Amino acid sequence: MDNRNFELLQPNRLSQPLEQPESPRLWLREWRQFRGLSQVELSRLAAVDRHTVIALEKPGHRPPWPRTLAKLAAVLGVAPFRLWSEPSNCDSLDNRIK
C-alpha cells in the first residue's frame, strides 16, 4: 500500500467530513418571481408545502425530489431541467428555437 492510501485510513482523517462538490444551483426563486408568483401561490398551485418552497429557495439546500421538481416546473410552465438555469438565459434560448 502506498503512503497516499495509508494517510486516508488514519483515524483523524476518518472523523473529518468529506468535502462535497458544490451542487448546481436551483433557480426556483428567480423563476417564481419571473412568473409573478409569491411563495404561497406557487406552493398552493403546485400542491407542495410552503416550507418546501422556502427551503428550496435557500442556497445550499439539498436537491428536490423529482416529483416535487416536476410539480413546481409544471406550475412555472417550464421543463424541470430548466429550473437549473436562469429564466433570462432560457427565454433567449426558447425565442431562438421558435
Secondary structure, DSSP 8 states (H G I E B T S, - for coil): --HHHHHHTSHHHHTS-----------HHHHHHHTT--HHHHHHHHT--HHHHHHHTSTT-----HHHHHHHHHHHTS-GGGGGS-HHHHHHHHHHH-
